[in-house]
């Protein structure tokens, strides 16, 4: 007889392996819900201590006393502890048969594993057969998943059965909700489980019953219904969405969502996703057979794809189409969607080599409102990208051929060839840089359906010279490093009359803070600016000397024109000013929480701002954010926007957004949401009002959020 904390050690080959007990670790290793919050009132949730693994992979058995009852059988008494690797079994007493591999432990059973605690009255294990029974078991995880089972049976290393079992993430003594089942079977090979005679209870009240369900173990994806969405709006009426998820294969899945709208009917919404080693994408499709308001069929479609079929090759597809121009106004979820004027239908094939890249593009548009756009059917482009090395002469070439089509039969269409070779000799040092560049542009048009008197074959040649230069100064003042970065950019392109050229895809982009240095302020090929100008920029930064974080940035700039700009788009006058707008930007980050930014464009000809924008934001973490934005474009736009996310207490969270058109004195969008969290469930309420157009009243809607944590997903409304 052994006493005074007897310790036994067995070899790894001993049949007393703990592999079958690792089932419990896999079963109850639920994914975390996020940051732990003190939401539960009960303090009776047991602490799950960390396990200190033994120094080797043998089984270690310790007890206050041990008695060898007969050959191969040991009787252990008093604080029995059996450990191996990251598993630990505790009991008041146990009998272990070395010859048969049978273990019988009783009295205050505790099984500890990482993130898991299982208690019970008795465990009987047949270690050679890798089978075990736990009677009247209770389990607890660090993510607060817990429950009971009258009997827990392990059949081999990957099969588990629970009789009269429950599951919840609430307080174990008084759960707000609990899922109960007469029988649960778990297959850890397929990572799936099934349950029979399932009842969901809210407190003591049964909510629903199912004869059979299947569910994933851990975070595995599994076919089945997702949590429904409920809402109400002026335009759509009472709404219910009931998503069904189909786990087709590890790299394919689909979601089907019937969307019932009291005033419109039932819209069928589907999403298919695929993922391969060389490509990925998704297909979204909506269909409403007969709109109760319009009487018409309504539908929407979008396909997004990205692939790499071979080394250096990429494919890209973004195709969208809807049944009518009001589709997004009726079924869109945000102003960003409802304000879309053209839907892109684009497919591209690109190749990138060591010094060259090329691509083939087809691009069309569905016009929802406004004028139809030209379509590229197709476009072929090439470009060189030789690296700049040791001040060597740098050669570049950019070129494209495009076939332009148009939905209107009366519009001019045709082919455009554009080639632009260039030479540059960059000189770059730590203290500054100088980059002279000379380019030559050749553009040729072959037109169809041209206006009377307009030639069908037109060519244009133009040289351009530019010189980009800059210096970097730096000084240390106390705890800060200040930089001074002056930059001068000169460009010259002679004048050519281009009034006989069509305008397929070109627009004028004025001098602005986002891209102040450009050889050509026309964005596109159909016009080339007759430039003789000097751009002056000055930027200064204040950096934290210890961390390198940028605390303040100030940037100023203006263009000096040495000649009138006679090349214009149709309907635009000749530009005769000698200087551009004065642009400025400031970004102030005093610490990790505050961010203030502003930019402006001051027009010296009229003595007023063309644009100015301000933003002030404060962020502490993902649960505490505030922002205030002001945007002003002279004679066009003036809006103010504010928004916030704020967790007032661990249980209450608020968020909202308000967008106001100051020029029209009109609220464009207002949203306000509130969410209540407990440790195992959450409820949310969200209201929204948005302006669609002046012909209809603002749309008002209300949506609900419901979550049973650890069981069902969150319903987020629109």
C-alpha positions as CSV (number, residue, x, y, z in Angstrom):
1,X,0.0,0.0,0.0
2,X,1.2,3.4,-0.9
3,X,0.2,6.7,0.8
4,X,1.1,10.4,1.2
5,X,0.4,11.5,-2.4
6,X,1.5,8.4,-4.3
7,X,2.7,9.2,-7.8
8,X,2.8,6.6,-10.7
9,X,4.1,7.1,-14.2
10,X,3.3,4.9,-17.2
11,X,5.0,4.6,-20.5
12,X,3.5,6.2,-23.7
13,X,2.7,2.7,-25.0
14,X,0.5,1.9,-22.1
15,X,-3.1,1.3,-23.1
16,X,-4.2,4.1,-20.7
17,X,-4.0,6.7,-23.5
18,X,-6.1,9.8,-23.1
19,X,-6.9,10.0,-26.8
20,X,-10.6,9.3,-26.3
21,X,-10.8,12.2,-23.7
22,X,-9.5,14.6,-26.3
23,X,-12.9,14.2,-28.0
24,X,-14.3,16.6,-25.4
25,X,-11.7,19.2,-26.2
26,X,-12.7,19.1,-29.9
27,X,-16.4,19.0,-29.1
28,X,-16.5,22.0,-26.8
29,X,-13.7,24.1,-28.3
30,X,-16.2,26.7,-29.4
31,X,-15.0,29.9,-31.2
32,X,-14.7,32.9,-29.1
33,X,-17.4,35.6,-29.3
34,X,-15.0,38.5,-29.0
35,X,-13.9,40.5,-26.1
36,X,-15.2,39.2,-22.8
37,X,-17.6,41.6,-21.1
38,X,-19.0,41.5,-17.5
39,X,-22.5,40.9,-18.8
40,X,-23.7,38.0,-16.6
41,X,-25.0,38.7,-13.1
42,X,-24.1,35.3,-11.8
43,X,-20.7,34.6,-10.3
44,X,-21.2,30.9,-10.2
45,X,-19.6,30.1,-13.5
46,X,-16.7,28.0,-12.5
47,X,-13.2,29.1,-13.2
48,X,-11.3,27.0,-15.7
49,X,-7.7,26.9,-14.5
50,X,-4.8,26.6,-16.9
51,X,-3.2,23.2,-17.1
52,X,0.4,22.7,-16.3
53,X,1.5,19.8,-18.6
54,X,3.8,17.1,-17.2
55,X,7.5,17.1,-18.2
56,X,7.1,14.2,-20.6
57,X,4.4,12.4,-22.7
58,X,3.8,9.6,-20.2
59,X,0.6,9.3,-18.1
60,X,1.2,10.6,-14.5
61,X,-1.1,9.3,-11.7
62,X,-1.1,10.8,-8.2
63,X,-3.3,10.0,-5.2
64,X,-3.3,10.3,-1.4
65,X,-3.1,6.5,-1.3
66,X,-3.0,3.5,-3.7
67,X,-3.6,-0.1,-3.1
68,X,-2.8,-3.0,-5.4
69,X,-6.0,-5.1,-5.1
70,X,-5.0,-7.9,-7.5
71,X,-2.6,-8.4,-10.4
72,X,-2.8,-5.4,-12.6
73,X,-5.6,-3.6,-10.6
74,X,-4.8,-0.5,-8.6
75,X,-7.3,1.2,-6.2
76,X,-6.6,5.0,-5.8
77,X,-8.1,7.1,-3.0
78,X,-8.2,10.8,-2.1
79,X,-7.5,13.5,-4.6
80,X,-6.8,11.3,-7.6
81,X,-5.2,13.2,-10.4
82,X,-4.4,11.6,-13.8
83,X,-2.4,13.8,-16.2
84,X,-1.1,13.5,-19.7
85,X,0.0,16.3,-22.0
86,X,-2.7,19.0,-21.8
87,X,-5.5,16.8,-20.3
88,X,-6.2,16.2,-16.6
89,X,-8.7,14.0,-14.8
90,X,-9.5,14.5,-11.1
91,X,-11.7,12.2,-8.9
92,X,-12.2,11.2,-5.3
93,X,-11.3,7.5,-6.1
94,X,-10.6,5.4,-9.1
95,X,-9.8,1.7,-10.0
96,X,-7.4,1.1,-12.8
97,X,-6.8,-2.3,-14.4
98,X,-3.4,-2.3,-16.2
99,X,-4.1,-5.7,-17.9
100,X,-7.5,-4.8,-19.4
101,X,-7.1,-1.0,-19.7
102,X,-10.3,-0.4,-17.7
103,X,-10.7,2.8,-15.6
104,X,-13.5,3.4,-13.2
105,X,-13.5,6.8,-11.5
106,X,-16.1,8.1,-9.1
107,X,-16.9,11.0,-6.8
108,X,-16.6,14.7,-7.9
109,X,-15.2,13.9,-11.4
110,X,-13.4,16.9,-13.0
111,X,-11.9,16.6,-16.5
112,X,-9.8,19.6,-17.5
113,X,-8.6,20.5,-21.0
114,X,-7.7,23.8,-22.6
115,X,-10.8,26.0,-22.5
116,X,-12.9,23.2,-21.1
117,X,-14.1,21.7,-17.8
118,X,-16.3,18.6,-17.6
119,X,-17.8,17.4,-14.2
120,X,-19.7,14.2,-13.5
121,X,-20.5,11.6,-10.9
122,X,-18.7,8.7,-12.6
123,X,-16.6,7.9,-15.6
124,X,-16.0,4.4,-16.9
125,X,-13.4,4.0,-19.6
126,X,-12.3,1.0,-21.7
127,X,-9.1,2.4,-22.9
128,X,-8.1,-0.4,-25.3
129,X,-11.4,-0.1,-27.1
130,X,-11.2,3.7,-26.8
131,X,-14.7,3.9,-25.2
132,X,-15.9,5.8,-22.2
133,X,-19.1,6.7,-20.3
134,X,-19.6,9.8,-18.2
135,X,-22.7,9.8,-16.0
136,X,-24.6,13.0,-15.2
137,X,-22.0,15.2,-16.9
138,X,-21.8,19.0,-16.9
139,X,-19.5,20.9,-19.2
140,X,-18.2,24.5,-19.2
141,X,-16.0,26.3,-21.7
142,X,-14.0,29.6,-21.4
143,X,-16.5,31.0,-24.0
144,X,-19.3,30.4,-21.5
145,X,-20.8,27.5,-23.5
146,X,-22.2,25.1,-21.0
147,X,-24.8,22.4,-20.5
148,X,-25.7,19.0,-19.1
149,X,-25.9,15.4,-20.3
150,X,-27.4,12.5,-18.4
151,X,-24.9,10.2,-20.1
152,X,-22.0,11.0,-22.3
153,X,-20.6,8.1,-24.4
154,X,-17.4,8.0,-26.5
155,X,-17.2,5.3,-29.2
156,X,-13.7,5.3,-30.6
157,X,-11.6,8.4,-31.0
158,X,-14.1,10.3,-33.3
159,X,-17.7,9.5,-32.3
160,X,-19.6,10.9,-29.3
161,X,-23.2,10.4,-28.1
162,X,-25.0,12.5,-25.5
163,X,-28.3,11.5,-23.9
164,X,-30.7,14.1,-22.5
165,X,-28.3,16.9,-23.3
166,X,-28.6,20.7,-23.1
167,X,-26.6,23.6,-24.5
168,X,-26.5,27.3,-23.6
169,X,-24.1,30.3,-23.3
170,X,-26.1,31.8,-20.4
171,X,-25.5,31.5,-16.6
172,X,-25.5,27.8,-15.9
173,X,-27.9,28.1,-12.9
174,X,-30.5,30.3,-14.5
175,X,-30.2,30.3,-18.3
176,X,-32.2,32.9,-20.2
177,X,-32.4,30.3,-23.1
178,X,-31.4,26.7,-23.4
179,X,-31.3,24.2,-26.2
180,X,-32.3,20.7,-25.1
181,X,-32.2,17.4,-27.1
182,X,-33.2,13.9,-26.3
183,X,-30.1,12.6,-28.1
184,X,-27.0,14.3,-29.7
185,X,-24.5,12.4,-32.0
186,X,-21.2,14.0,-32.9
187,X,-18.9,12.9,-35.7
188,X,-15.6,14.6,-35.4
189,X,-14.3,13.2,-38.7
190,X,-17.0,15.2,-40.6
191,X,-17.1,17.9,-38.0
192,X,-20.9,17.6,-37.9
193,X,-23.5,16.7,-35.3
194,X,-27.1,15.7,-35.3
195,X,-29.8,16.1,-32.6
196,X,-33.2,14.6,-32.1
197,X,-36.2,15.8,-30.3
198,X,-34.9,19.4,-30.0
199,X,-36.6,22.0,-27.9
200,X,-35.5,25.7,-27.5
201,X,-36.6,27.2,-24.3
202,X,-36.6,30.9,-23.2
203,X,-36.4,30.5,-19.5
204,X,-39.0,27.8,-18.7
205,X,-41.1,28.6,-21.8
206,X,-40.7,26.3,-24.9
207,X,-40.2,28.5,-28.0
208,X,-40.1,25.8,-30.7
209,X,-39.6,22.1,-31.3
210,X,-37.8,20.3,-34.0
211,X,-37.7,16.5,-34.5
212,X,-34.2,16.6,-35.9
213,X,-31.5,19.0,-36.7
214,X,-27.9,18.9,-38.0
215,X,-25.3,21.5,-36.9
216,X,-21.5,22.1,-37.2
217,X,-19.0,21.3,-34.5
218,X,-16.9,24.3,-33.7
219,X,-16.7,26.9,-36.5
220,X,-17.3,24.5,-39.4
221,X,-19.7,25.6,-42.2
222,X,-22.9,23.6,-42.5
223,X,-26.0,23.5,-44.6
224,X,-29.1,24.9,-42.9
225,X,-31.3,27.9,-42.2
226,X,-29.7,31.1,-40.8
227,X,-31.4,33.4,-38.4
228,X,-34.2,35.4,-40.0
229,X,-34.5,39.2,-40.4
230,X,-37.6,41.2,-39.5
231,X,-38.4,44.8,-40.4
232,X,-40.9,47.3,-41.5
233,X,-40.7,50.3,-43.9
234,X,-43.1,52.8,-45.6
235,X,-42.1,51.6,-49.0
236,X,-41.9,47.8,-48.5
237,X,-44.2,47.2,-45.5
238,X,-43.7,44.3,-43.2
239,X,-40.6,42.4,-44.1
240,X,-39.1,38.9,-43.3
241,X,-35.9,37.4,-44.7
242,X,-35.2,33.7,-44.0
243,X,-31.7,32.8,-45.4
244,X,-30.8,29.2,-46.2
245,X,-27.1,28.4,-46.4
246,X,-25.9,25.5,-48.6
247,X,-22.3,24.2,-47.9
248,X,-21.8,22.6,-51.3
249,X,-18.1,21.8,-50.9
250,X,-15.1,23.2,-49.0
251,X,-14.6,25.7,-51.9
252,X,-18.2,26.3,-52.9
253,X,-21.2,27.6,-51.1
254,X,-24.5,29.3,-51.7
255,X,-27.1,31.3,-49.8
256,X,-30.8,31.5,-50.8
257,X,-32.9,34.2,-49.1
258,X,-36.6,34.5,-49.7
259,X,-37.4,38.2,-48.9
260,X,-41.1,38.7,-48.1
261,X,-42.3,42.3,-48.5
262,X,-45.9,43.0,-47.6
263,X,-46.3,45.7,-50.3
264,X,-44.1,44.2,-53.0
265,X,-44.3,40.4,-52.8
266,X,-41.6,37.9,-52.3
267,X,-38.2,38.5,-53.8
268,X,-35.9,35.5,-54.2
269,X,-32.2,36.4,-53.5
270,X,-29.3,34.1,-54.1
271,X,-25.6,34.2,-53.7
272,X,-23.1,31.6,-55.0
273,X,-19.4,31.8,-54.0
274,X,-16.4,29.8,-55.3
275,X,-12.8,29.6,-54.3
276,X,-10.0,27.8,-56.1
277,X,-6.2,27.9,-56.1
278,X,-6.2,30.2,-59.1
279,X,-9.6,32.0,-59.0
280,X,-12.3,33.2,-56.8
281,X,-15.6,35.0,-57.2
282,X,-19.3,35.4,-56.3
283,X,-22.6,35.6,-58.2
284,X,-25.5,37.5,-56.7
285,X,-29.0,37.3,-58.3
286,X,-32.4,38.7,-57.2
287,X,-35.8,38.0,-58.8
288,X,-39.3,39.2,-58.0
289,X,-41.9,37.6,-60.3
290,X,-44.5,40.4,-60.2
291,X,-44.1,43.6,-58.2
292,X,-47.4,44.3,-56.4
293,X,-46.8,48.0,-57.0
294,X,-45.6,48.2,-60.6
295,X,-47.0,44.8,-61.8
296,X,-43.6,44.1,-63.5
297,X,-41.0,41.5,-63.1
298,X,-38.0,42.9,-61.2
299,X,-34.5,41.4,-61.0
300,X,-30.9,42.2,-60.4
301,X,-27.6,40.4,-61.2
302,X,-23.9,40.9,-60.3
303,X,-20.9,38.6,-61.1
304,X,-17.5,39.4,-59.6
305,X,-14.5,37.2,-60.5
306,X,-10.8,37.4,-60.0
307,X,-8.4,34.8,-61.3
308,X,-4.8,33.9,-62.1
309,X,-5.0,31.2,-64.8
310,X,-1.2,31.1,-65.3
311,X,1.9,32.8,-64.1
312,X,1.8,36.5,-64.9
313,X,-1.8,36.3,-66.1
314,X,-4.9,37.7,-64.3
315,X,-8.6,37.8,-65.1
316,X,-11.1,40.2,-63.7
317,X,-14.9,40.4,-64.2
318,X,-17.4,42.8,-62.7
319,X,-20.7,42.5,-64.4
320,X,-23.9,44.2,-63.1
321,X,-27.4,44.5,-64.6
322,X,-30.9,45.2,-63.2
323,X,-34.3,45.1,-64.7
324,X,-35.1,48.8,-64.5
325,X,-33.7,52.2,-63.4
326,X,-35.7,52.3,-60.2
327,X,-34.5,48.9,-58.9
328,X,-32.0,50.3,-56.4
329,X,-34.3,53.0,-55.3
330,X,-36.9,50.4,-54.3
331,X,-34.6,47.6,-53.0
332,X,-31.3,49.3,-52.3
333,X,-30.1,49.5,-48.7
334,X,-28.1,52.7,-48.7
335,X,-27.6,56.1,-50.4
336,X,-24.4,54.8,-51.9
337,X,-26.4,52.2,-53.9
338,X,-29.4,54.4,-54.7
339,X,-27.2,57.1,-56.2
340,X,-25.6,54.8,-58.8
341,X,-26.1,56.2,-62.3
342,X,-24.3,53.6,-64.4
343,X,-23.8,49.9,-63.8
344,X,-20.4,48.6,-65.1
345,X,-20.2,45.4,-67.2
346,X,-16.5,44.7,-67.4
347,X,-14.2,41.8,-68.3
348,X,-10.4,42.0,-68.4
349,X,-7.5,39.7,-69.2
350,X,-4.1,41.1,-68.2
351,X,-0.5,39.9,-68.4
352,X,2.5,41.2,-66.5
353,X,6.1,40.3,-67.3
354,X,9.5,41.5,-66.1
355,X,9.5,44.8,-67.9
356,X,6.2,44.8,-69.9
357,X,2.5,44.4,-69.2
358,X,-0.5,44.1,-71.5
359,X,-4.2,43.7,-71.2
360,X,-7.4,43.1,-73.1
361,X,-10.6,44.8,-71.8
362,X,-14.3,44.7,-72.7
363,X,-16.4,47.3,-70.9
364,X,-20.1,48.4,-71.3
365,X,-22.5,50.2,-69.0
366,X,-26.2,50.0,-68.2
367,X,-27.5,53.6,-67.8
368,X,-29.9,54.1,-64.9
369,X,-30.0,57.8,-65.2
370,X,-28.1,60.4,-67.2
371,X,-26.6,60.1,-70.6
372,X,-25.4,56.8,-72.0
373,X,-21.6,56.2,-72.0
374,X,-19.3,55.0,-74.7
375,X,-18.4,51.3,-74.5
376,X,-15.0,49.7,-75.1
377,X,-15.6,46.7,-77.2
378,X,-12.7,45.9,-76.8
379,X,-9.6,47.8,-75.6
380,X,-6.0,46.5,-75.9
381,X,-3.2,48.2,-74.0
382,X,0.5,47.8,-73.4
383,X,3.0,49.5,-71.1
384,X,6.6,49.2,-70.2
385,X,8.0,49.6,-66.7
386,X,11.7,49.5,-66.9
387,X,13.2,50.2,-63.4
388,X,15.3,53.3,-62.8
389,X,18.8,52.3,-61.9
390,X,21.9,54.3,-61.2
391,X,20.7,57.4,-63.2
392,X,20.5,55.4,-66.4
393,X,18.4,56.6,-69.3
394,X,14.9,55.2,-68.7
395,X,12.7,54.2,-71.7
396,X,9.0,53.9,-71.4
397,X,6.1,53.1,-73.8
398,X,2.4,53.2,-73.2
399,X,-0.1,52.4,-75.9
400,X,-3.7,51.3,-76.5
401,X,-6.1,50.5,-79.3
402,X,-9.8,50.9,-78.5
403,X,-13.0,50.1,-80.4
404,X,-15.6,52.5,-79.2
405,X,-19.3,51.7,-79.4
406,X,-22.4,53.6,-78.3
407,X,-26.0,52.5,-77.4
408,X,-27.4,55.4,-79.6
409,X,-27.4,54.8,-83.3
410,X,-26.8,58.5,-84.1
411,X,-23.6,58.7,-82.0
412,X,-20.1,58.8,-83.5
413,X,-18.2,55.6,-83.0
414,X,-14.9,54.1,-84.3
415,X,-11.3,53.0,-83.5
416,X,-8.6,54.9,-81.6
417,X,-4.9,54.1,-81.6
418,X,-2.7,55.9,-79.1
419,X,1.1,55.4,-78.6
420,X,3.3,57.3,-76.2
421,X,7.0,56.5,-76.0
422,X,9.1,58.4,-73.5
423,X,12.7,59.0,-72.3
424,X,13.7,60.1,-68.8
425,X,17.0,60.5,-66.9
426,X,16.1,60.4,-63.2
427,X,18.6,61.6,-60.6
428,X,17.5,60.6,-57.0
429,X,19.4,61.2,-53.8
430,X,18.6,61.3,-50.2
431,X,18.5,65.1,-50.2
432,X,16.4,65.5,-53.4
433,X,15.6,64.5,-56.9
434,X,15.5,65.8,-60.5
435,X,13.6,63.9,-63.2
436,X,13.6,65.3,-66.8
437,X,11.3,63.5,-69.1
438,X,10.5,63.8,-72.9
439,X,7.6,62.0,-74.4
440,X,5.9,61.9,-77.9
441,X,2.3,61.1,-78.4
442,X,0.7,59.7,-81.6
443,X,-3.1,59.3,-81.8
444,X,-5.1,58.1,-84.8
445,X,-8.9,57.9,-85.2
446,X,-10.9,55.9,-87.7
447,X,-14.5,57.0,-87.3
448,X,-17.9,55.8,-88.3
449,X,-21.2,57.7,-88.4
450,X,-19.2,61.0,-88.4
451,X,-21.0,64.3,-88.7
452,X,-21.2,66.0,-92.2
453,X,-17.9,67.6,-92.9
454,X,-16.0,65.7,-90.2
455,X,-13.2,63.5,-91.6
456,X,-13.3,59.8,-90.9
457,X,-9.5,59.4,-90.5
458,X,-7.7,61.9,-88.1
459,X,-4.2,61.8,-86.6
460,X,-2.6,63.9,-84.0
461,X,1.1,64.1,-82.9
462,X,2.4,66.0,-79.9
463,X,5.6,66.2,-77.9
464,X,5.7,66.9,-74.1
465,X,8.6,67.9,-72.0
466,X,8.5,67.9,-68.1
467,X,10.9,68.5,-65.3
468,X,10.1,67.3,-61.8
469,X,12.4,68.4,-58.9
470,X,12.3,68.4,-55.2
471,X,14.4,68.8,-52.0
472,X,14.1,67.3,-48.5
473,X,15.2,69.3,-45.4
474,X,14.9,68.0,-41.9
475,X,15.6,69.4,-38.4
476,X,15.0,68.1,-34.9
477,X,13.3,70.4,-32.4
478,X,12.8,69.0,-28.9
479,X,10.7,65.8,-29.2
480,X,9.8,66.4,-32.9
481,X,11.4,66.1,-36.3
482,X,10.2,68.8,-38.8
483,X,10.6,68.3,-42.6
484,X,10.4,70.9,-45.3
485,X,9.8,69.5,-48.8
486,X,9.7,72.1,-51.7
487,X,8.8,70.7,-55.1
488,X,8.7,72.3,-58.6
489,X,7.2,70.7,-61.6
490,X,7.4,72.3,-65.1
491,X,5.6,70.9,-68.2
492,X,5.5,72.1,-71.8
493,X,3.3,70.8,-74.6
494,X,2.8,72.9,-77.8
495,X,-0.7,73.8,-79.0
496,X,-2.5,71.7,-81.6
497,X,-6.0,72.3,-82.8
498,X,-8.0,69.3,-81.6
499,X,-11.6,70.5,-82.2
500,X,-12.2,68.0,-85.0
501,X,-11.4,65.1,-82.6
502,X,-14.4,63.2,-81.0
503,X,-14.7,62.9,-77.3
504,X,-15.1,59.3,-76.3
505,X,-13.8,59.0,-72.7
506,X,-12.1,62.3,-71.8
507,X,-12.9,64.7,-69.0
508,X,-11.1,67.7,-67.5
509,X,-9.6,67.2,-64.1
510,X,-8.7,70.6,-62.6
511,X,-5.6,71.2,-60.4
512,X,-6.4,69.8,-57.0
513,X,-4.9,68.6,-53.8
514,X,-5.3,64.9,-54.4
515,X,-3.2,64.8,-57.5
516,X,-1.4,68.1,-58.0
517,X,1.4,66.9,-60.2
518,X,0.2,66.0,-63.7
519,X,1.6,66.4,-67.2
520,X,-1.9,66.7,-68.6
521,X,-5.0,67.8,-66.7
522,X,-7.2,66.1,-69.2
523,X,-8.1,62.6,-68.0
524,X,-8.2,60.6,-71.2
525,X,-6.7,60.6,-74.7
526,X,-9.1,62.7,-76.8
527,X,-7.6,65.9,-75.6
528,X,-4.1,66.9,-74.7
529,X,-3.5,70.1,-72.8
530,X,-1.4,72.8,-74.4
531,X,0.7,73.2,-71.3
532,X,3.3,75.8,-70.4
533,X,3.1,75.9,-66.7
534,X,5.0,75.6,-63.4
535,X,3.6,73.9,-60.4
536,X,5.0,74.9,-57.0
537,X,4.3,72.8,-53.9
538,X,5.5,73.1,-50.4
539,X,4.9,70.3,-47.8
540,X,6.0,70.2,-44.1
541,X,5.6,67.4,-41.6
542,X,6.1,67.2,-37.9
543,X,7.1,63.7,-36.8
544,X,7.3,62.2,-33.3
545,X,11.1,61.7,-32.8
546,X,10.6,58.6,-30.6
547,X,8.0,56.7,-32.7
548,X,8.2,58.3,-36.2
549,X,4.4,58.9,-36.1
550,X,3.2,61.8,-38.2
551,X,1.6,64.4,-35.9
552,X,1.0,67.3,-38.4
553,X,1.1,67.7,-42.2
554,X,0.7,70.9,-44.0
555,X,0.8,71.2,-47.8
556,X,0.4,74.2,-50.1
557,X,0.4,74.6,-53.9
558,X,-0.4,76.6,-56.9
559,X,0.2,76.6,-60.7
560,X,1.7,79.5,-62.7
561,X,0.5,79.5,-66.3
562,X,2.8,81.2,-68.9
563,X,0.2,81.0,-71.8
564,X,-3.5,80.7,-72.4
565,X,-5.0,77.1,-72.6
566,X,-6.8,77.0,-75.9
567,X,-7.5,73.2,-76.0
568,X,-10.9,72.6,-74.4
569,X,-13.7,70.2,-74.4
570,X,-16.8,71.1,-76.4
571,X,-18.7,73.9,-74.8
572,X,-15.9,75.1,-72.6
573,X,-14.2,78.5,-73.0
574,X,-10.5,79.2,-73.5
575,X,-8.7,79.5,-70.1
576,X,-6.8,82.8,-69.9
577,X,-6.0,83.0,-66.2
578,X,-2.3,83.2,-65.3
579,X,-2.5,81.2,-62.1
580,X,-4.6,78.3,-60.8
581,X,-6.5,77.9,-57.6
582,X,-4.5,78.0,-54.4
583,X,-4.8,74.6,-52.8
584,X,-3.9,73.6,-49.2
585,X,-4.3,70.6,-47.0
586,X,-3.7,70.1,-43.2
587,X,-3.8,66.8,-41.2
588,X,-3.4,67.0,-37.4
589,X,-3.0,63.8,-35.3
590,X,-2.1,65.0,-31.8
591,X,-2.4,61.4,-30.4
592,X,-3.7,58.0,-31.3
593,X,-7.4,59.0,-30.8
594,X,-7.9,62.4,-32.5
595,X,-7.7,63.1,-36.2
596,X,-8.5,66.5,-37.8
597,X,-8.2,67.1,-41.5
598,X,-9.1,69.8,-44.0
599,X,-8.4,70.8,-47.6
600,X,-9.4,73.7,-49.7
601,X,-9.2,75.2,-53.2
602,X,-9.2,79.1,-53.2
603,X,-10.0,80.8,-56.5
604,X,-8.0,84.0,-56.7
605,X,-10.0,85.3,-59.7
606,X,-13.3,85.6,-57.7
607,X,-11.8,85.8,-54.2
608,X,-13.8,82.8,-52.9
609,X,-13.4,79.1,-52.2
610,X,-14.2,76.6,-55.0
611,X,-14.1,73.7,-52.5
612,X,-13.3,73.2,-48.9
613,X,-13.8,70.1,-46.7
614,X,-13.4,69.5,-43.0
615,X,-13.3,66.4,-40.9
616,X,-12.9,65.8,-37.2
617,X,-12.8,62.3,-35.8
618,X,-12.2,60.7,-32.5
619,X,-11.7,56.9,-32.0
620,X,-10.9,55.0,-28.9
621,X,-11.6,51.5,-30.1
622,X,-14.1,49.7,-32.3
623,X,-16.9,50.5,-29.8
624,X,-16.3,54.2,-29.3
625,X,-16.1,56.4,-32.4
626,X,-17.3,59.9,-33.3
627,X,-16.9,61.9,-36.5
628,X,-18.1,65.2,-38.0
629,X,-17.7,66.0,-41.7
630,X,-18.4,69.2,-43.7
631,X,-18.2,69.4,-47.5
632,X,-18.6,72.4,-49.7
633,X,-18.4,72.8,-53.5
634,X,-19.3,76.3,-54.6
635,X,-22.7,76.5,-56.3
636,X,-23.1,72.7,-56.2
637,X,-22.8,71.0,-52.9
638,X,-22.9,71.8,-49.2
639,X,-23.4,68.9,-46.7
640,X,-22.8,68.2,-43.1
641,X,-22.6,64.7,-41.7
642,X,-22.1,63.3,-38.2
643,X,-22.0,59.8,-36.9
644,X,-21.1,57.9,-33.8
645,X,-20.7,54.4,-32.3
646,X,-20.8,54.3,-28.5
647,X,-21.0,51.5,-26.0
648,X,-22.4,53.3,-23.1
649,X,-22.2,50.3,-20.7
650,X,-21.2,46.7,-21.3
651,X,-24.9,46.0,-22.0
652,X,-26.0,49.1,-24.0
653,X,-24.6,50.2,-27.4
654,X,-25.8,53.1,-29.6
655,X,-24.9,54.1,-33.1
656,X,-26.2,56.7,-35.5
657,X,-25.6,58.8,-38.6
658,X,-27.1,62.1,-39.9
659,X,-26.5,63.5,-43.3
660,X,-27.9,66.9,-44.1
661,X,-28.0,68.9,-47.4
662,X,-27.4,72.5,-46.2
663,X,-28.1,74.0,-49.5
664,X,-31.6,72.5,-49.8
665,X,-32.1,72.4,-46.0
666,X,-33.0,68.7,-46.4
667,X,-32.1,65.6,-44.4
668,X,-30.7,63.0,-46.8
669,X,-30.3,60.1,-44.4
670,X,-30.9,59.6,-40.7
671,X,-30.2,56.3,-38.9
672,X,-30.3,55.4,-35.2
673,X,-29.6,52.1,-33.6
674,X,-29.6,50.7,-30.1
675,X,-28.5,47.2,-29.0
676,X,-28.8,45.5,-25.7
677,X,-26.3,42.7,-24.8
678,X,-26.5,40.1,-22.1
679,X,-23.9,37.4,-21.8
680,X,-25.8,35.0,-24.0
681,X,-28.4,37.0,-26.0
682,X,-28.8,40.4,-27.6
683,X,-31.6,42.5,-29.0
684,X,-31.3,45.4,-31.3
685,X,-33.5,48.1,-32.9
686,X,-32.6,50.3,-35.8
687,X,-34.6,53.0,-37.5
688,X,-33.8,54.8,-40.7
689,X,-35.2,57.6,-42.8
690,X,-33.7,58.5,-46.2
691,X,-34.5,60.9,-49.0
692,X,-35.0,59.3,-52.4
693,X,-36.1,62.2,-54.6
694,X,-38.4,65.2,-54.5
695,X,-41.3,63.3,-56.1
696,X,-41.9,60.9,-53.1
697,X,-41.9,61.2,-49.3
698,X,-38.8,60.1,-47.4
699,X,-38.7,56.4,-46.8
700,X,-38.9,55.3,-43.2
701,X,-38.0,51.8,-42.0
702,X,-37.4,49.9,-38.7
703,X,-35.4,46.8,-38.3
704,X,-34.8,44.4,-35.5
705,X,-31.7,42.5,-34.5
706,X,-31.8,39.2,-32.5
707,X,-29.0,37.0,-31.4
708,X,-28.7,33.9,-29.3
709,X,-24.9,33.9,-28.7
710,X,-23.3,30.6,-29.6
711,X,-26.4,29.3,-31.4
712,X,-27.7,31.7,-34.1
713,X,-26.2,34.5,-36.1
714,X,-27.0,38.2,-35.9
715,X,-29.8,39.7,-37.9
716,X,-28.6,43.1,-39.2
717,X,-31.6,44.3,-41.2
718,X,-31.0,45.8,-44.6
